[in-house]
Amino acid sequence: MCEQNAAPQMNEELKQKAMEHDMTDIPEVDLNAACQTVEKGAVSTYQKIEDAVVGGYKAIESGVVGGYKKIETGVVEGFTKMTDKIVEKFLTREGETVEEAKQRMNGEAHK
């Protein structure tokens, strides 16, 4: 039925090594080199993440600034057109241009 002896038997030499904590056949690891390799990998990974984040922020920044400039330009141009029409319709004198009327209202001498 159930065989308890199915597990492999350790030979006496292995038992003795285990009892003595013999580590002669375990390869030695240079921990300094291993740590430096891990640190280089971590720095490289962090640098890649940092570059990606900074690149993303710059892309967002350029999109936002570009959008703002388009809106600003549109508003300023719209306001200028509106004020020119108001000056032309209501504030110019006979034979006077819009620019001359604006200069007159600002107190500037005609050029």
Phi, psi and omega in degrees: 000257181266121180261119180280342181271012183288334179294141181296141180276132176280138178282168186297323181296315179295321178298317181295317178299318180295321181291326183269358184056045180286120182240028182291331181265008176268127182292144179277143181249130176280099185294326179297315179294320179296317179295319179296321179295317179295317180297318178298318179296320179293316179297317179298317179295314179296323179295318178297317179296315180300316179298319180294317180294314180297318177299319178296315179297320180295321178296317178296316180300314181294324177294317180292314181295317178298316178297317179298316181297321177296316179296314180301314180299315179298317180293314181296316179296319178297317179295318180297316178299318181296314180293324177298318180294319179295315179297317181297318186282320190244339191243354179276148175267169183300125179082002182265141177277167179299317181296319179295321178295318178297318179296319180296318181291331178277355180081015180272149178283148177294139180265000000 
